[in-house]
Amino acid sequence: MNISLTTGKSISVAKGESILNALKRHEIYLVSSCGGKGTCGKCRVRILDGKYKTTVTGKLSQSDRDKGIVLACQTFPEQDIAIEILEGSKLVVGDKIALAKSKDLSELFKSLDGEIALVVKRLELELPPPTIEDHISDLERLKRELDIRGIKGMRFSHGFLSSMSDAMRNYDWKINLAYVDGPEAIFVSAGKDIARCGLAVDIGTTTIVIYIIDLSDGKLIDVGSTYNSQIRYGDDVITRIIYATESNGLNELREAVVEDINSLIETVLEKHHIQRECIESAVIAGNTTMSHIFWGLDPKHIREEPYIPTANFFPMWRAGTAKLYINNQAPVYTLPCVASYVGGDIVSGMLASKMHRNPEIALFMDIGTNGEIAVGNKEWLITAACSAGPCFEGSGIKHGMRATEGAIEAIKIDPKTFEPSLSVIGNTTPTGICGSGMIDAISEMFLTGVVDQKGKFVREIKTDRLREGDEGFEYVFYKGNKDIVLTEVDIENIMRAKAAVYAGISLLIKEVGFGLESIERIYIAGGFGNYLNVDKAIILGMIPDLPKEKFRFLGNASITGTYLCLLSEKLRKEAEEIAKKMTYMELSVSRNFMDEYMSALFLPHTNIGLFPSVEKLLK
């Protein structure tokens, strides 16, 4: 029997095997926090054709069941079937783009004068086993050996002691003592040949990315990414703060994100045959709200004037406290935040950009669910945040998806026939459209007259690509088993997002008394920055009309910064200095922001003079 996927791929399935297991066997991974027991309800797929039997459906609504949606772990094909994996159910492991850039990571680390200096230190010890004559306790035995080595004042937590005695005996008293500065003992492992791995995590409002790193040489072992399951409680940080505080949903939100991270960790560890105890340290980066929710800290004051978080600098708590699926005693470092809406993800990204070390005035933009912006150089840094919404990461757009296999990433439209030509990630059958594809699409539609300056479809054009759908008018990019479209509502969402980003940039630069011509370098961070076409983003009016050579794309700079901090104590301190140095500007209380925003709600802008290259194209 076979399972056919909407990407055109077909995989085998054994009799009595669940869809989840068949997919996993072919290295196609789904979110399955409960380990396939049917209790988390996350491994959702839609059956398009074929006979099957399904058991547990308790986590699915009647509406889901009517659409043919089932839980992959509880569904067993009885003949060839065709399925669609729902976008929110996918775990992407072994991401080709990120893995291809692993050499860039080590080069960047070297360029920052990085020398590997890990949070967790190791000490090889051989203790004399206890006897009737030498009958001191296990802890005193360890302390005696440390005294002989000249190490005084080591602290020992309850968590350390609870596993120490068995570990010492299991390793025949030849142990490796892991400790952190303080000094504080954190765990005991085998004396020789220990695999030492680390975890880097970027908790985005819409997506989560992890790196598993070999700490001995800094090499990237593997990558994983998925949608942040908190989306079901709200698309942006404000709706999630409201859910956490007014619906007593903080624990639910926390469990959702931790389960997502753990699903990724478990999948990567299983794939590479790594024991969870080998992950000895972790670094987390997220915006201020995501960092608070991850640690179970109430985020309610973040959205109430004067917008004060519980913490910007977090203690180094243990993985057991965070409920991460790694060594329970592993220290977890959280990138420091700057203010209510500029978090550790931006600090992490700026560390990776190196703009804080350079004399040139640079603009840093992280385009995700929140559009965070910073301007400055090695002398000064000023930052602000504007809510772009999750559309560039695929959420809230009818056929939106992340920049993964099957996403339309680039589009050209013939000005005479209005026929599109598409570029699809992985050169496969398209299953949706990602952020860079949306920007390409709208700018192409504007230049070819499919949409007007307000982003509305020009109904008079003669093409069957433009049609009336369930949600009003839409343009069809791909016709197949599943048509892929952008609706007028989608375009409106993207226009609002781009306007917020441009308004934030414009206001921040004016605030420091500079013109756009003073900017010598523009760093663009964010997952879809790998594919972004600068010319098209300028036509859309999302980024300033500046020479192309000034732009540099960093991809997901937040995860890059967490990688750097995982390997180097010096770079962790540098990240803290960046956070202290940044001056935060609260746009929500700025009278001028709404004026800038309203002016940017057109293609490319109400003042076309700000976009001379677009003005020239239109002529």
Residue, then its C-alpha position, 0 to 999 in steps of 0.5 A: m500500500n502507498i500514501s500519496l502526498t500533495t507534494g507529488k511524493s509517494i511513500s509505502v505503508a505496511k498493513g496495520e501501520s499508522i500514517l504517523n509511523a509510515l511518514k516517520r519511517h520516510e523521514i517526514y515528521l509531524v508534531s506529536s507531543c504525546g508520542g502517538k497516543g492520540t491525546c495531544g491532537k496535533c498530528r492532523v492530516r486531511i484524507l483526500d482519497g482512499k479507505y482507512k480506519t481511524t480510532v481516537t477522534g476526541k481532539l478533533s471538532q465535528s467540523d474537522r471530521d467533516k472535512g476529512i481531518v484525522l489524527a495521523c497516529q490513530t489512522f490506519p490505511e486499508q488501501d492506497i490513500a492520498i493525504e494532505i499534511l496540514e501546515g500547522s502539523k509539520l515538523v521540518v527536520g534536516d532543513k536544507i537551507a539551514l544545514a547548507k549554511s552551517k559552514d557560515l555559522s563557524e565562519l561567523f563564530k571565528s570572525l567574532d574572535g570566538e573561542i569555545a568557552l562553554v557554560v558547563k565545565r567538566l572535571e574527570l575524577e576517580l573516587p576510591p569506592p566506599t568500604i567498611e573502613d572508609h564509610i563516609s557518605d557519597l557527597e563527602r567522598l566527592k567533596r574530599e576529592l575536590d579538596i585534594r584538587g584545590i576546589k573549595g566551596m562547590r555548591f550542590s543542589h537537591g537535583f544534583l544529589s537526587s541522581m548522584s549516588d546511582a550515577m557514581r556506582n553505575y560509572d564505577w566511581k570513574i566520573n565526569l563532574a559537570y559544573v557551572d561557575g559559582p562553582e555549582a555541581i550540576f550532574v555526574s556522567a561517565g568518565k570517558d568519551i562523553a558526547r557533549c551537545g547543546l541546544a539553541v532555540d528561537i521561539g518566534t511568535t509564529t515559528i519555532v526553530i532549534y539547532i542541536i550543536d556538537l559542543s566539542d567543535g561547534k558543528l551543527i548536528d541538525v535543525g528542526s522547525t515547526y509552527n508555534s502551537q500557541i497560534r491557536y490561542g491568538d496570532d500575536v503577542i497581545t492576544r496571547i497576553i490577554y489569553a494568559t491573563e484574562s482566561n488563566g491560560l498561562n500554563e496552557l500557553r507554556e505547555a504548548v510551546v514547550e511541547d513543540i520544542n520537545s517534539l523537535i528535540e525528540t525527533v532530532l535525537e532519535k534520528h541521530h541516536i543521541q541520548r537526551e542526557c548528552i544535551e548539557s546546556a541550552v540557549i533560548a531567544g524570543n521576544t519579551t512575551m515569548s520569553h516570559i511565557f516560556w518560563g511561566l512568568d505572567p506577561k500581563h504588565i507588558r501590555e499595560e502602560p507603562y509597559i513593564p516586563t517582569a524581567n529583561f535579564f533572566p537567571m540561568w535556570r535549569a532545563g528541569t524547571a523549563k520541562l525541556y526534553i534534555n538533561n534535567q540539570a542542564p543550565v538554560y541561558t535566556l538572551p536578555c530583552v530590551a523592553s516590552y516589545v523588543g526582546g532577546d531575539i533582536v539582541s541575538g540577531m544584532l549580535a549575529s549582524k555585528m552592527h554593534r561593533n562597526p562605525e557605520i550607521a546601520l539599520f537592522m530589521d527583523i521582519g516576522t510577526n512583530g517588525e522590530i527595527a534598530v538603528g545605530n552603530k558601535e557608539w549608540l543604538i535605538t530600537a522600536a517595534c511595530s506589529a506586522g502580524p503573522c502574514f509573512e510567516g504564512s499565518g492568516i493568509k488563505h494559502g500561506m505557509r512557511a518558507t519550506e518545501g512546496a512553498i511558492e517563493a518567487i513569481k513573475i507575471d506576464p504583463k500581456t497575458f497575466e499568466p504567472s510563472l512560479s519558483v517553488i522551494g524544492n522544485t516540487t508541486p506547490t502547496g502554498i505561498c510563503g512571505s517572499g512569494m507574497i511580496d513578489a506576487i503583490s509587486e508583480m500584480f501592481l506593475t502589471g495592473v492586476v491590482d491598483q495603488k490601494g491593493k484592490f483587484v482591477r476587475e476590468i482586466k481580461t484573464d481567467r486568473l482573476r475570479e470570485g471565490d468564497e472570500g471575494f475576488e482572488y487571483v489564482f497562481y496555481k491550478g491543480n488538485k488544490d488551487i493556490v490563490l491570494t485573496e483581496v483580504d490576504i492582500e489587505n493583511i499584507m498591505r497593513a503589515k508592510a505599512a507598519v514595517y515602513a512606518g516604524i523605519s521612517l519614524l525611527i530614522k526621523e527620531v534620531g535626526f537622520g535621513l534615509e541617505s545616512i544609512e550605510r547598511i541595512y540588515i534584514a533578518g527573519g526566516f523569509g529573508n533568505y528568499l526576499n527580492v529587494d526590488k520587489a520589497i521596494i515596489l511593495g513599499m516595505i523597505p526604503d528605496l536605497p541602493k541594492e548593495k546596501f542590503r544584507f540578508l541574515g536569514n534567521a539571525s535570532i537562531t544564529g545569535t543563540y548558536l554563538c551564545l551557546l559556544s562562547e561566554k564572551l559572546r554571552k556577555e557581549a549580548e548583555e552589553i547590546a541589551k544594556k546599550m539599546t534605547y527603546m522608543e515606544l511607538s504606540v504612544s507616538r502621535n506621528f506613527m499613525d500618520e506614517y502608517m496611513s501614508a504607507l497603506f498604498l503601493p508603494h506609498t502616498n508619497i511616490g517621491l520616496f520611491p524614485s526607482v518605482e516611479k521610474l518603473l511606472k513611467 
